[in-house]
Amino acid sequence: MMETRGLTKHFKDVRAVDGIDLTVARGELVALLGPNGAGKSTTLRMLTTLIPPTSGTASVAGFDVVRQQRQVRQRIGYIGQGNGAGHSQRGRDELTSQGRAYGMSVRAARQRATELIESLGLAEVADRTVATLSGGQRRRLDIAMGLIHAPDLLFLDEPSTGLDPQNRANLQEHILRLRAEHGTTIVLTTHYLDEADSMAERVIVIDHGRVIADDSPARLKAEHVGDTILFGFDSEHEAARAAGVLRGRELNAYGKEVKIRTQGGPRQVPGMLEDLRSAGLPAASVEVTRPTLDDVFLQLTGRSLREGGAGREEESTRELVEV
């Protein structure tokens, strides 16, 4: 469904995207993660034909993003960070107009608009002006506008930004249902790592314009972080002795606790407890903590996903738009 080879984008002396190779299969749900300025937004703009690459190649739905822009745009849906509907227009009318812009007949556009209004829970508000809708309702309308022409591939750029937790959860449910019912391939960017963890079957981490990790959330967490096992003891002396019994592992002993970083923590705990009992050191408590994608991101990039303001990538893109 999507493939890039050596994809790059330069803005003056800034290399926003530096030779990215990606392959996304039909029906996948992929999350692109990266700190501000990492290159993910620029990559998305190239894949949606909004800006041309400096070098390299990219095909979307089987068409080249430079030579066959019209064919690419006919087959994708793109929901950006801002609201796409005119605030003075009615939601239903905006959907019909969007369908007409894609070459649909009036009848087909209206029928498709009605289908999306029902499936996205907008029936009660579809005939109101966009300005009167809540943030969650506007975001669902944006999703409907991106789906009006039944695209093979849907790009979602920060779909949950600005939504409260309930509307975020509702939107995630709608996206997953649309994929399950229609087999739509979905590529999303997000700053909510829990969103990527729960929705995406594959996570691609981009930093400094390059792909630095590409795997399922579970494998990324196991490979780059692992589980944390925390044993508690009745005294510091027992904790120090237990550290000796459990030696050979990545562990730290402090106070009355011994902390171990390992893979497959829950499976290893019974054997560790048995070793401790055999040494006359029964643990007073044990706790296993599973890693999060935030832990993975910190391990890979050395910083938080939300760290810092707008990066060079965004600044350079704004310069291009102003020119």
C-alpha positions in Angstrom: 0.0 0.0 0.0 2.9 2.4 0.7 6.6 2.2 0.0 9.5 4.6 0.2 13.2 4.2 -0.7 15.8 6.8 0.3 13.2 9.5 0.8 14.7 12.8 1.8 13.6 16.4 2.2 15.9 19.4 2.7 14.8 22.9 3.6 17.8 25.2 2.9 20.6 23.7 5.1 18.2 21.6 7.2 17.8 17.9 6.4 14.3 17.3 7.8 14.0 13.7 6.3 17.2 11.8 5.7 16.8 8.7 3.6 13.7 7.0 5.0 12.8 3.4 3.8 9.3 2.3 4.7 6.9 -0.4 3.6 3.3 -0.5 4.8 1.1 -3.5 3.8 -2.6 -3.3 2.9 -4.8 -3.2 6.0 -2.1 -2.3 8.5 -2.5 0.2 11.2 0.8 2.0 11.7 1.8 4.7 14.2 4.6 7.1 13.3 6.2 8.5 16.5 8.9 11.1 16.8 9.8 14.2 18.8 9.2 17.7 17.4 11.5 18.2 14.4 12.1 14.5 13.9 10.8 14.4 10.4 7.5 12.6 10.8 5.2 15.5 9.7 7.4 16.3 6.7 7.3 12.6 5.8 3.5 12.6 6.0 3.3 15.7 3.8 5.5 14.1 1.1 3.4 10.9 1.2 0.2 12.9 0.8 1.7 14.9 -2.2 1.6 18.2 -0.3 5.3 18.8 -0.8 7.8 17.1 -3.2 10.7 15.1 -1.9 14.3 16.4 -2.5 15.4 12.9 -3.5 14.4 9.3 -3.2 11.1 7.7 -4.2 7.7 7.0 -2.7 4.6 5.2 -4.0 1.2 5.3 -2.3 -1.5 2.9 -3.4 0.7 1.9 -6.3 1.3 5.4 -7.6 4.3 7.7 -7.6 3.8 10.7 -5.3 5.6 13.0 -7.7 4.6 11.8 -11.2 1.1 10.6 -10.3 -0.2 13.0 -7.7 -3.8 13.0 -8.9 -4.1 9.2 -8.7 -2.5 9.2 -5.2 -5.0 11.9 -4.0 -8.0 10.0 -5.3 -7.0 7.0 -3.2 -6.1 8.5 0.1 -7.8 10.3 2.9 -5.9 12.9 4.9 -7.0 14.4 8.2 -4.7 17.1 9.4 -4.4 18.6 12.9 -6.8 21.5 12.2 -10.5 21.3 11.5 -11.2 20.8 7.8 -14.8 21.9 7.6 -16.0 25.5 7.2 -17.4 26.8 10.5 -20.4 28.5 8.9 -21.4 25.4 6.9 -23.6 22.5 7.9 -21.8 19.2 8.5 -23.9 17.2 6.0 -23.4 19.8 3.3 -19.6 19.8 3.9 -19.5 16.0 3.4 -21.5 16.2 0.2 -19.3 19.0 -1.2 -16.2 16.9 -0.3 -17.6 14.0 -2.2 -18.4 16.1 -5.2 -14.8 17.4 -5.1 -13.7 13.8 -5.6 -15.9 13.4 -8.6 -18.8 11.6 -7.0 -22.3 12.3 -8.3 -24.7 14.3 -6.1 -26.7 11.2 -5.3 -23.7 9.1 -4.4 -22.1 11.8 -2.3 -25.3 12.3 -0.3 -25.8 8.6 0.2 -22.2 8.2 1.3 -22.5 11.2 3.7 -25.5 9.6 5.3 -23.7 6.3 5.8 -20.8 8.1 7.5 -23.0 10.3 9.6 -24.7 7.2 11.0 -21.5 5.1 11.5 -19.7 8.0 13.3 -22.6 8.9 15.6 -23.2 12.3 14.0 -26.9 11.9 13.1 -28.2 14.3 15.8 -25.8 17.1 14.8 -25.1 16.7 11.1 -27.5 19.5 10.1 -26.1 22.0 12.5 -23.4 24.5 11.5 -19.9 23.3 12.2 -19.2 26.2 14.6 -21.8 24.8 17.0 -20.3 21.3 17.3 -18.1 20.1 20.2 -14.4 19.3 19.7 -15.1 15.6 19.5 -18.0 16.1 17.0 -15.8 18.2 14.8 -13.0 15.6 14.9 -15.5 12.9 13.9 -16.7 15.1 11.0 -13.1 15.5 9.9 -12.8 11.7 9.9 -16.0 11.5 7.8 -14.6 14.0 5.3 -11.4 12.0 4.9 -13.5 8.8 4.3 -16.2 10.2 2.0 -14.6 8.7 -1.1 -13.8 5.4 0.6 -10.0 5.7 0.4 -7.7 2.7 0.4 -5.4 4.5 2.8 -6.1 7.0 5.6 -3.5 9.4 7.0 -4.3 10.8 10.5 -2.1 13.6 11.8 -2.5 13.9 15.6 -6.2 12.9 15.5 -6.7 13.2 19.2 -5.0 16.5 19.9 -7.2 18.8 21.9 -9.8 16.2 22.8 -10.8 15.2 26.4 -10.2 11.6 27.5 -13.7 10.5 26.7 -13.7 11.9 23.2 -10.2 10.5 22.6 -11.5 7.0 23.6 -14.6 7.4 21.4 -12.5 8.5 18.4 -10.1 5.6 18.8 -13.1 3.2 18.9 -14.4 4.7 15.6 -11.0 4.4 13.9 -10.6 0.8 14.9 -14.2 0.0 13.8 -13.7 1.6 10.4 -10.6 -0.4 9.9 -12.2 -3.7 10.9 -15.3 -3.1 8.8 -13.7 -1.7 5.6 -10.1 -3.0 5.7 -8.7 0.6 5.4 -5.0 1.0 5.8 -4.3 3.6 8.5 -1.1 5.6 9.2 -1.3 8.0 12.1 1.0 10.3 14.0 0.4 10.9 17.7 1.9 12.3 20.8 -0.2 10.0 22.9 2.0 6.9 23.4 -0.8 5.0 25.1 -2.9 5.6 21.9 -0.2 4.1 19.7 0.3 1.2 22.1 -3.4 0.3 22.2 -4.3 0.9 18.5 -1.3 0.2 16.3 0.0 -3.2 15.4 3.2 -1.6 14.3 5.1 1.4 15.6 7.8 3.3 13.6 10.0 5.7 15.5 11.6 8.5 13.6 14.4 10.8 14.9 16.6 13.2 13.2 14.9 12.4 9.9 15.7 8.6 10.1 13.8 5.5 11.1 15.4 4.2 14.3 12.9 1.5 15.3 10.2 -0.4 13.5 8.3 -3.2 15.2 5.2 -4.2 17.1 4.7 -2.3 20.5 5.2 -5.6 22.4 8.5 -6.4 20.7 9.8 -2.9 21.0 9.1 -2.9 24.7 10.7 -6.3 25.2 13.8 -5.6 23.1 14.6 -2.1 24.3 13.4 -1.9 27.9 12.2 -5.2 29.4 10.2 -5.8 32.6 11.1 -4.5 36.0 10.9 -6.9 39.0 11.0 -5.3 42.4 11.7 -7.6 45.5 11.1 -6.2 49.0 12.8 -7.7 52.1 12.5 -7.2 55.8 16.0 -5.7 56.2 18.7 -4.1 54.2 21.0 -7.0 55.1 18.6 -9.5 53.6 18.3 -7.3 50.5 22.1 -7.2 50.1 22.3 -11.0 50.4 19.4 -11.5 47.9 21.3 -9.4 45.4 24.1 -11.9 45.7 21.8 -14.8 45.2 20.2 -13.2 42.1 23.6 -12.0 40.6 24.2 -12.3 36.9 21.2 -10.2 36.1 20.8 -6.4 35.5 20.0 -5.5 39.1 20.3 -2.7 41.6 20.0 -3.1 45.4 19.1 -0.1 47.6 17.7 -0.1 51.1 15.4 -3.0 51.6 14.7 -3.5 47.8 16.3 -5.3 44.9 15.3 -4.1 41.4 15.9 -6.3 38.4 15.5 -5.4 34.7 14.8 -8.4 32.5 12.7 -9.8 29.7 9.7 -12.0 30.4 9.5 -10.9 34.0 6.3 -12.7 35.0 7.7 -16.1 33.8 11.0 -15.6 35.7 9.5 -14.6 39.1 8.6 -18.1 40.3 12.2 -19.4 39.7 13.7 -16.3 41.4 11.4 -16.8 44.4 12.4 -20.4 44.7 16.1 -19.5 44.6 15.6 -16.9 47.3 13.7 -19.4 49.5 16.4 -22.0 49.0 18.9 -19.5 50.3 16.7 -18.7 53.3 15.7 -15.3 52.0 12.0 -15.3 51.5 10.8 -12.0 49.8 8.4 -9.9 51.8 6.9 -8.5 48.5 7.3 -8.8 44.8 6.1 -6.4 42.0 6.4 -6.7 38.3 6.1 -3.6 36.1 5.7 -3.9 32.4 7.3 -1.2 30.2 5.4 1.4 28.3 6.1 2.9 24.9 7.2 6.1 26.7 10.0 4.0 28.3 11.0 2.7 24.8 11.0 6.2 23.4 13.1 7.5 26.2 15.6 4.6 25.7 15.8 5.2 21.9 16.0 9.0 21.8 17.2 10.0 25.2 14.2 12.4 25.6 10.5 12.5 26.1 8.2 12.6 23.1 6.7 15.9 24.3 10.0 17.4 25.1 10.8 20.8 23.6 8.9 23.1 21.4 8.5 23.2 17.6 11.6 21.8 16.0 13.6 22.8 13.0 11.3 20.6 10.8 8.2 22.7 11.5 10.1 26.0 11.3 11.5 25.0 7.9 8.1 24.0 6.6 6.6 27.3 7.7 9.3 29.1 5.8 8.5 27.1 2.7 4.8 28.0 3.0 5.5 31.7 3.4 7.7 31.7 0.3 
